[in-house]
Amino acid sequence: MISIFLNLKLRTKFLLSFTVMILLTVLMISSVNYYVSVSVIKQNTAIFSEYLIEQIGINLEKRTKDIEEQVFQQFRNSALNTTLGIPESSSEPDLYIKNRAISEFMKDLLFSKDDYLSVMVIDAEGNQFGFERTATQNYNKNLMNVDVEMIKDKRGRASWIPGNSNVIFMEKAVYDVASSRYVGIIIVGVDSSLISGIYTNVDELTKGNIVILNEVFEALLFDRHVSEPSRYFIENKMYDHKPSLNQGFQFEGQTYISTIITTPYDKWMIVQVIAVNELTRGTEVIKVWTISTILVSLFIAFILAVIISRNITGNVRLLLQSMTHFSMDFTHKAIVPRSRDEVGLLAEKFNSMAEKIGELIHTIYTEKLLKQKAEYRTLQFEYKALQAQIDPHFLYNTLESIHSLAKLRGDEQVSEMIYLLGKLLRESISKKGDIIYLQEEVDYIRSYLTIHKIIYGNRIEVNYYFDTGLMSFVVPKFILQPLVENSIKHGIEEKPGKGIVSIGCWTKEGVLYLEVSDNGVGIDEETKKQLLNPPEHSKLKQKDKHTNVGVISVHKRIQILYGEEYGLSIMSEMDQGTTIRIRLPIITEEGSG
């Protein structure tokens, strides 16, 4: 992605940069505002919820305590206080008095408050006596399996347990006032609205759900007044490890937060569960405004980015177009910048620079062309001179040898030498052009070396390794003879023993190579440098000037004809021999490659 962005045009970069910066800024501000708003709402709701359920706890304590005290006072002031303890084995009159007292107590208690729906009395021997406000409801059927021992263990402290339908039960063990002897249990069924009325309005206000748990964590009015998330919270006993405000708990894909308080002596636990989406309903307006702001900001930013980027990149485009055109053909059309900013000043400087470069290129080209023509003419003169004359030393030795052989015998060898010498002289002064077939150059050098073999006898050995398939290629004329002459004159003649001259050709990677090597005395580093990067001819050593000029001329002539990547390379070690390699382009016929 970074590579793609870096390769984009400057205008596109400006557009993307402006858009991304504004988008990120708006998103960050909006996200932070939304997150802070939700967090504040959660925090305030938690504080408010805790305050409300504390008030509910106070009201719940007061209402249940009033009922418990009223039941106890009713019991203490009634005849049941003294008769409930009459055992079952007593006389019938005593049992009649006991039953009558129980019945009167239940009726008086039941009709003392409209919220009482049923009353049950259990004597010390476990006999149950019940009375209900409406016989059809049969509230006391839920009390058939009362845990008497548990109630007794509470030593007169009242307990509240849930019932079904719309009733909850207060159960309390009672004792003889005079003797403090356990005499039985009183259970009162209370209308659930007495409890639910405490928090119904709060539920509607907070859009949550309040659940009241007794001391054994049973929910009062569980079936009718508890929502599914609250039921899940209680059944999984999540009140044991209260979820943090920020995390809450998850139910069916939604997040809920909970507030929990316990009343003194852990008699009641009050739990409120609120859905977070209920708290954040007001933030939907923030979302709408945020999205609207982002879209409007992006639209405005895009328009501004287009205008600004077009203004900034206008001069850049002009400069780029001019530079591209200038790099192709070095012709320059002056740029007229649209502004005087840094890019505009750069365009003006480029105008000035391009004009100077154009003038300089023209001057250099003209000078180079004139220099090449002059060098070529000089080389042509040198080659003409070389072609017109053969080394006097060579001619002298040849004629001397002819003379000596003629004295000794008049055989074919003398005739062949004279023939070859004439052939060489004819080739040297022939009217052929500067470019010939490789076959012609090879034939010439074979004749040249045949004469040398006759002169030197067994002291010189010549090896050829020409690829016959290359003989149709064309090469500059007389490029091998100066190299062979150099090998014999400066390599083999100055070294005792048998001299070996090897000549060959081959192609590799689209290049034609010609090579002349010998096992002579070699060439020192200074001479190699002078041959490939020569000083003025007048500064060459006098005794080496003829052959050196020939080698230098071959090298420079090839570079002028074909370019600096072609020419000679020299590999030599002292007393180990010399190899001179010619690098030429492959040309199959004159003027084509």
N, C-alpha and C positions, 0 to 999 in steps of 0.2 A: 504493500500500500504506500509506503514511504517513497519507494522508487517511482511508482506511478505519479504521485503528487509532485515529486521533484521534476518530472519530465513534462508536466503540464505547462501550458502557456501562462505568461505572467498575468494576463487578464483573468483567466480562470482561477489562478491561485488567489488573486484578490477577492473574487466573488466567493469562493469557498471559504477563505479565511474570515471575511466579514460575517458570512452567514453562520459559520460554526461558532465564532466568538460570541455573537449575539445570542445564538441558540443556547449555548452553554451557560451564558450569564443569566438569561431569563429562566432557564430550567433550574439552575442552582438556586436563584433567589426564590422562585416559586416553590421548589421542593422544600427548601429550608422553612419558608413561611408556612407551607402546609404541614410539615412535620411538627414545627413549633406549635402551630394552632391546635393540632390534634393532641399533642402532648399536654398543652395547657388545659384543653377541654377534659382530657382524661384525669389530670391532676385535680382540677377544680371539682369534677364530678366525684372523684374519690373522696375528697374532703367533704363535699356537700352530702354525699351518700353516707359517709361515716357519721356525720352530725345527725342526719335524719334517723338512721337506725339506732343511734344512741337514744334519741328521743322516743323512738318506738320501744326500745328496751325499758326505758323508764315507765312509759305508759303500760307496757305489758306487765312489769313487776307490780305496778299499783293495782291493776285490774285483777290479776290472779291472786294477789295478796288479799285484796278486799273479799274475794269469793272464799278463800281459805279461812279468813278470820270470821266471816259471817257464818260459814258452816260450823266452825268450831263453837262459836257463841250460841248458835241454835242448838247444838248438841248439849252444851253445858247447861243451858237454861231449860232443857226439856227433861221429861221424865225418863227419856232413854238413857240419860247419864247414869241412872241408878238401876235400870232394869235390863239393859243390854247384856249385862254380865250374868244374868240368871241362867244357870246351866239347864240343859235339856232334860236332865233327870229330876227336875223340880216338880212340884205339884201342879195340877192343872190350873188352879187359880193364878199361881205365880206365872205360868207360861202364858195365860190369857192376858195378864197385865203386861207381860213383856211384848207380846205380839201387838197389843193395842198401842203401846207406847211407840213401837217401831212404826206402825201405820200412821199414827198421828204426826210423828216426827217427819216422815217422808212427805206427807201431804202439806204440812206447814212449810217445810223447806222448799218443796217444789213450787208452791204458789207464792213464795215470798219474793221471787224475782221472775220477770217474764223470760229471762235468758236461760232459766233452768228447764231442761227438757226431760230429764229422768233422774231418779235417785235409786241407789241400791245400798242396802245395809247387809253386812256379813258379820254374824256374831262370832264369838271366840271359838265355837265348835264348827265353823265353816258353813253354817246354814245361811242361804241367800234369801233376801227379801227385796222385791223391787216394785217400783211404782213409776209410771210414765205419764206425761201430760197428755199425750195422744197415743192411745193403745195400738193404733194401726202401724205406728212407726217401729215399735219393738226395738228401741235403742239398746236395751240391756242384753240383747242376744249376743252382742260383741264381748260381754263380760263373763261368759260362761267359764272361761279358763283363766280366771284372775290368779296372778302369782301372789298368793297371800303372804308367803314367807318374805318375798322381796319388800312388800309394803311394810310388813312388821319390822324389818331390819332398818327402816328409815326412822323408826322411833318417833312417829308423829309428824314428820316432815312430809308435806303434801307433794304428790307427783302428778304430772299431767301426761296423758297418753292420747294418741289420735284414735278417732273412731271413723266409721265410714259415714256416708251421706253428709249431714251438716252438723255433726256433734263431735265434741271433744270431751274427755273425761278427766275430772280431778279426783284422785283417790288419796285417802288419808287414813292412817291407823289412829283409833281413839282409845283413850285410857280412862279408867275410873278416876274421877277428880279427887276423891278422898284417899283411895289406896294406891293410885297410879298403876293399877293392874290393867293389863291389856284386856279390852272387852269386845273389840271388833273393828270393822273397816266401814267407812262411809265413802261411797263413790257417787259423784254428781256429774250427770251429763249436761254440758253447757253448750248453748248455741254457738257454733263456730264464728258467726258474725260478730260476736263479742270480741273475738281476737282479730279476725280479719279486718274488721272496721278500723283497727288502729293504723293499718298500713295500706289500705286499698287506694286512698288518694295519693299516697306517696308513690305507689307503683305507676299510677297514671301520670304523675308529674315527671318521674325520672325515666319512664318507658323501660323500667326494669322489672325484676321479679324478686320479691322478698319472701324468704322461707324461714320459719321459726322452728328450731330443733330443740327438743327437750334434753334432759341431762344424759340420756342414753342415745342421743343423736337420731331420734325419730322425728320426722317432720309432721307437724300438725297440719291437718287439711291437705294431706299429700296429693290425693287424687284430684281435687277440684281446683286448687289454687297454686299448683307448682308447674312451671313451664318445663318443656323437655330439656333445655340446657341446664336448668337448675336441678332437675331430676338426675341428669348425667353427672353433674358436679357432686351431688350428695351421694349417689350410689357408688361412685368411685372414690369417695372419702377424700376429695381434693382439698377439703378444709384442713386436713392434717398438715399439708405442705402448701400453704396459701400461694397461688401463682402471683408472680410480681406484676405490678401495674403495667409495665412495658410489654411483658410477654402475654399475660392473661392465659386463657386456655382456649383450645380449638374444639368446636363442635359442629359437625356437618359443614365444614368448610368456612365457618365464620369464627371470628374472634370475640371472646367475651371477657369482661373484667369482673372481679368479685370484690365485695367488701364484707368483712366478717368481724363481729364483736361478740363478746361473751359477757353476760351479766354477773354480778357478784355471786360467789359460791358455785359458779358454773351451772346455774340452774337452767339458763337459756342460752342458746347460741343463735344469733340472727345473721342470716346470710342474704346478701343482695347480689344478684347477677344481672349485668346490663350488657347488651350487645353493643360492640364498638360502632357498628354502622348506624345505630340509633343515635349515638353521641355525635357522630360526624355528619349527620344529615345536613346540618347547616353549612358544612364545608363544601357541599356540592356547588354552591354558588362560587366559592373560591376556585374550584376546579374549572368551572365554565369561564370565569374571568381570566384564569391563568392561561387556558388554551386559547382564548380569544386574543389575549395580549401577545402570546407567542406568535400566533399566525400574523397578526397585524405588524408586530415588530419585524418578523422575518420578511414580510412583503416590503415594508419601508426600507429595511436594511438591504434587501436585494436591489431595489431601485437605486438607492444611494451608492451601493457597491458598483452597479453597472456604470453610473455616471462618473464616479471617482476613478474607477479602473480604466474607463475609456479615456479620461483626461490624462491619467498618469502614463498609460501605455501607448498613447498616440504617437509620441516622439520615439518611443522604443520600437514600435512597428516600422516607422519610417527609417530609423537607423538600421534595423535588422534587414529590411528589404534592400537598402543601399549597400550594406556590407555583403549580402548574398550575391547581388549583381556584380559587385566589385571583385569578389573572390573568384567569379567564373571567368571574366574576360578582362579584368583590370581596367575597365572603363567606368567612370564615375559621373553620376549626375548629382549636382549639388542638392543637399537636403535643406528644405525651408522649415525649421522647427516651429511648432505651434505655440510654444511657450518658452520662457527664459529660465526654466528651472534647471536642475542639475543635468537632466537628460537632454534638454535643449542645448545647453552649453557643450555637452558631450558630442552632440550631433554637429555643432559648428566646428569643434576640434577635429572631428572625423573628416569633415569637408576639407579642412586644411591639410590634414595628414594624407588623405587620398590623393589630393592634387600633387603633393610632393612625391609620394610613392610612384604615381604615374610618370612624373617627369624623370625620376631616378631609374625606373624600369626601362623607359625609352632610351635613356642615356647608356645604361649598362648593356642593353640589347644591341645598340648600335656599335658600341665599343667592342663587345664580344664578337659580333659578326665580322667587324674589320680585322680583329686580331686573328680569328680563325682563318679568314681568307689569307692573311699575311703568312701565318704559320703553314698553311697548306701549300702556298706557293713556294715557301722556303723548302719544305719537304720534297715537293715535286722537283725543285732544282737539284736537291741533294740526291734524289733517286735517279734523276736523269744522269747526274754525274757518275753515280755508282754503276748505272747501266752502261754508260759510255766507256767505263774503264774497269778493268779488273786489276786487282792488287798487283802492282809491279813485281813484288816478290814472288807471287804465284806464277805470273807469266814468265819471269826469269827462270824459275825452277822448272817450269814445263818445257820451255825451249831448251834448257840445258839437258834435261832428260832426253828430249827428242834427239838432240845432238849426240849424246852419249850412246843411245840405242842405235842410232843410225851408223855410228862408227863400228859398233860391235856386230850388228846384224841388220839386215833389212827385212824384218818380218812384219806380221799383221799388227803387232802391238803398237808399233810406231804409227801405222796407218790409222788405228783406232783412236789413238790420242789426238792425232791431228784432226780426225773427224769430230770427235767430241768437243775439242777446243773450238772448232769452227761453229759447231751447233750452239755452244754457249754464247759465242760472240754474236751469232745471228739472233738468239733469244734476247740478248741484252739490248740490242739496238733495233728490235722489231717495233712495228708501229701499233701493236696491240694496245688496248686500253689498260687502265690501272687495275681492273677487276678481271680475273681469269678463273677457269675451272680448276678445282683442286687437282685434278688429274694432270693438268699442264704444269702446275707448280711441282708436283711429285716427279714428273718426268725430267724437269729441269734439274732438280736436286739430285736425282739418280745419276744424270750425266756428270754433274759437278763432282759428285763423290767417286764416280768411276775413275775419273782422271786422278783424284787424290790417292785412290787405292793403287793405281799403276805407279804413281810417284813414290808412295811410301812403302809399297809392297806389303809384306806380312806385318809391318809395324802398326797398321790400322785395320780395324774390323768394323764393318757397317751392318747394323741390324734394322730391318724395316718391319713395322707392324701396322700397316695401313688397312683400314676397313674398306674393301672395294666398293661397298654400297654407298660410300660417302664421296666418291670421286666426282659426282655430278654437282656437288655444292660449289659455289663460287667464293673466292677469297681474294684479298688484295695481292697484287703481283709482287714477286720477289720478297716474300716475308720469311722464307726459310733459309735462303742463302746466307744473309748476314749472320744468322744464329749458328749455322753449321760452320761458317768460316771462323766465327769467334771460338767455337768449341775446339777446332783443330789448331788454330794459331795460338790461343792463350791457354788451352787446356792440355792438349795432347802433345804438341811440340815441346812444351816446357817440362814434360814429365817423362822420365825414362821408362822403357818397357812398352808393352803393346797397348795401343789406344783403342777404345771402343766408342763408337758413335751410334746412338739409337734414335730412330725417328719414327713417330707414329701419330695416329689420329683416332678420335672416338667422339661420341656424342653422349651427353648426359643432361637430363632435365632441360632440353631445348637449347643447349649450348654446344657449339663445335669446339673441340680442343685439339690443337696441334702441339707436339712436344718434341724437343731436341735435347738429348742428354748425353753426357760423356763421363769418362772416368779420369778426367784430367786433374790439374792441380787445384781446381776450385776458384772461387771468387771471394775476396774478403768483403766485409760488411760495408765498408766505405764505397767500394766500387759498385756494389749492388745498389746502394742508395743513389749514386751518380747516374747509373744506367736508367733507373725508373724515375728519378727526379733530378735531371741533369742540370749542371750550371751552364754558363755560356760555353759554346764550342771552343772558344779561344782559351778557356781555362782548363780544358782536358789535357792529360798527359800526351805529349807529342807522339810517342811510340804507340799509343793505344787509340789515337784519334780516329783512324780510319774505321776500324771494326766497332769502336764504341759509337761512332756516329751512325753506323748501320743499325745497331741494336736500338739505339735511342729513337731513330727515325721510324723503325717498325712500330715501336710502342706508341709514339705520338700520332703516327698516321692512322693506326687502328682506332685510337680514341677520338680523333677528329671525325673519322668516317662513321663510327657506330656509337660513340658515347663513352663516358668515363668508366662504365661498368665492364668494358672490354679492354683488352691490351695484354701486356706480358706480366708474368710473375716468375720470379727467380728463386730456386731452391739450391743452395750450394753450401758445402762444407770444405774447408781447406784440406787438400790432399785426398778428398773423397769423391770429387767430381761435381758436376753442375747439371741442373735440369732447368731448362727455360720452357715455360708453358704459355701457349698463345690461346686466349679466350676470344671466340668469335661468335657472332650470331649465325644461325643456320639460314642460309639463303640458297635456294635451289636454282635460281637463275638470276641474271643480272637485274637488279632493281626490285626484286620481290623477296619476301621472307616467308 
